[in-house]
Amino acid sequence: MSNELPNYKVILAGSLGVGKTTIYDIVKKHWSEGCGEASKWTHCVELNDNERVKVTLWDTTRMESYGVKCMTRNYFSNSDGVILVCSQSKLTSLQDLIGWIQAVNETSYDRKPVFALWCSAMDQYRSVEVMDELLESFVKEHSVCFHERLPNMKETVVKSYKQLIKAVHLSSATSRRTSVVMDSATKVCCSPLPEDQSKISWKLEQNTNGSRWCNCS
């Protein structure tokens, strides 16, 4: 049996100036035993019961200033997790995420990445334009697994990041278990994750469009 750790790719997505690099730096500092460069940081994240996975977090390094369409396909392709970042003081930063989601889906191939939406407070002195109702509507419309406000990044990023990695690992494990018995690609449908991951009950749903594993109520 191989002792190689599961290896996941997670990317940061969003407009310029919403806090992606700040998030990247916080993750890099917390998991400082990792290795990488300015745009990628590979590190191990410990999950429940001392289970560990390897994660490579990708940052845009300001390439998004030229537009999403100018980003290379290599950045988006085969992503296991996507951190969508918007600013609470810029409504356009939430709207811009639609283009990022499309770019990921176009290069995901047989993978179904887990999307998380993080709303940062980079400019606390500006009025809030992205209200909770808008976030909740966006999450439902674009199949985002969960969303989080980051009033203080240093205190919330690490916790939210671990939550995302757990969701990615759960999604990947479910896909591996069912790929041999399903004709079509596995579709993982996520709902907001409870604190106790073990409470999630996955079931196989049958319908006219095929089968899918789902934990939706």
N, C-alpha and C positions, 0 to 999 in steps of 0.2 A: 504494500500500500504506500502511495506517495505521501510524503510529509509536506509537500509544497503547499503554501498558503493560498487560499483564493485571492485572486488579483483583480481589483476593480479600478475602473477609470471614472473619475468624477470631474466635471468641468464647471467653471464659473461662467455665467452668462448674464449680460445686461449692458446697459448704456454706459458711456464714459462718465465717471465721477459719482457712481452710486455706492461705491465701497467694496468692489470686488477684490482689489489688491489688498485692502485692509484686512479682509476676511482671509485671504491667502497668507498674509504675514502672521496672523494670529494662529492659524493652523500650523504653519511652519515652525513657529516659536514653541507651541505646545508639544508638538511631536518633533522635537529638535534632533532626535536620534536618526531621523530620516536622511535622505540624500536627494540631490537634484540640482536644479538651476533656477534661473529667474522665472521661467514659465511653467516648470513642472516640479512637484515635490512628492517623492515616494516615501511612504512611512507605513508603519503597522498600527492598526487600531484594535484595541482589546474590546471584545464584546462580552456578552454574558457567559458565565461559567468558564472564564479564562480562554475563551475561543478568540483567536486572532485572525485578522485578515490584512492583506496588503492593499493599500490604496495609493493611487497616483492622482493628485489634484493638479488640474491645469488652470493656469491664469492666462488672460488674453494679452497681458503686457501692452495695453493701450492700442492694440491693433484694431479694436472696435471703432476707433475714431474715424476709420475709413469706411465704416459701414459693415453690417453683418455679411453682406454678399461678398465682401473682400476678404473675409476670414477663410483660411484654407479648410478643405474638407477633412483633413487630418485632425483638425482641432475637434470637430464635432463627431466624427465617425466612431462607432462602437462604444459610445458612452454608456456606462451603467447607471450613473447618477448625474443629475443636472441641478445646480444651485442657481435658480433664477433670482437675480437681485434687482430691486427697484428702490427708489428713494421716496420716502413718505411725502416729501415736499415737491415732487415732480411727477405729475400725472402722466406725462409723456413717457417717463421711464417705465411705467407699467405697461403702457400700450406698445412700446417698442419690444417687449418680451415676446409678443406674438411671432415676430420675425425670427427670433432665436429658437423658439419651439419648433417652427417649421424647418429651420436649418438642421436641427437635431433629428427630427423625424425622417427627413430625407436621406440621412446618412446612417440611420440606426440599423439598417439591414434586418437581421433576424432578432435583434435585441429590442427589449421594451424598457427603456431607461426610466428610473424613478425621478420624478420632478418634485423639487421643493421650492417654495417661493419665500424669500426673505426680504422683508421691507426694512430698510435701514433708515437711521435718523442722522445722516451725515451733516445736515444743516438744521440744527435744532431751533434756530432763530427765525426760520421761515415758516409760514403757515402750512398746515397739513392739507395736502390735496388728495392723498390716497386714503380714503376712509375704509373702515372695516367692511362695509357693504360691498365696496368695489373689489377688495381682496377676495372675499368669499365668492362673489360672482365670477371672478377670473379663475379661481381654483376649480369651480364646478364646470365651467365652460371648456377649460383646457386640460382637464384630467390631471391636475396637480395633486400629488398625494397629501401634502399638508403645507400650511403656511405659518410664518412666524414673524413677529415684529422684533426688531433688534434695537431697543432703546439705548442699550449699552453693549456695544459689540464685544468688549473684552469679557463680559460676564455671560453672554448668551451664545456666542458663536460655537464654542467647544461643545456645549450641551446639544445644540441643534445639529451640529455636524455629526456627532455620534448617533443621534437619532436617524439621520439620513443614511449613514453607513449600515445601520441595523436593517433599515428598510431595503436597501440595495441587496444585502446579503440574503435576506428572507426571500426577496423576489427572485434572485438568481437560483437559490436552492430549490424553490418551487418549480421554476422553469426546467431545471435539470431533471427533477423527478418525473415530470410529466411529458417531456419531449419525446420519449420513446413510445408513448401511447396516443399521442395526438397527431392528427394529420396536418393541421394548420399550426402556425406559430402560436406559442403560448402568449396569452395576453394577461398581464397581471393588473388587476383593478384595485387601486388603493383607496382607503379612506383614512381620515386622520388617525395616526397611530396612537394607541393608548400607552400609558407609561409601562404597563406590563405587557411585553410583546407576546408572552405565552397565551394571553387571552384571545389572540387573533385566531379565528377559526376559518380555515380555508376549505372551500368545497368546489366540486366540479359541476358547473352549470351546463346543461344541454339546451340548445335552441336551434332554430332553423339555420343559423349562420355557422354552426359548429359548436365547439366546446371551449371553455375558458375557465381558468382557476380564478376565483374571486373571493374577497373577504368583505364585499359590500353588503350592507344590510338591505 
